[in-house]
Amino acid sequence: MNIIDAFKNVKMYDLTQKISHLTPAWPTYEPLEIKFFKRLSSNGANGQVLTHSNHVGTHLDGSLHFCTHGRDIASIPLEELVAPGVVVDLSNLLLTVSII
């Protein structure tokens, strides 16, 4: 059975955080910068340049990021990245705790 078939009847949650000019970067890293170089409101097309460090928004670091003999993310099988989990509602803490 392949991984797609194994998860056909499983509820999955996308943990991706939206990226915007308000997305915090890792401390001491450059923040996201969005530069509009073309705005065409008549047909809805925009031209943008996004510049950011590798630690802005939702991402995955392979072990190569931490040690020279580690794997890059392309070398990590999908089966190692998908597993059972739980959903924890921390919304009542958001006013008192910084989650960064």
Secondary structure as GFF3:
##gff-version 3
##sequence-region A 1 100
A	DSSP	alpha_helix	3	6	.	.	.	ID=ss1
A	DSSP	beta_strand	33	40	.	.	.	ID=ss2
A	DSSP	beta_strand	45	51	.	.	.	ID=ss3
A	DSSP	three_ten_helix	63	65	.	.	.	ID=ss4
A	DSSP	three_ten_helix	73	75	.	.	.	ID=ss5
A	DSSP	three_ten_helix	78	80	.	.	.	ID=ss6
A	DSSP	three_ten_helix	91	93	.	.	.	ID=ss7
###
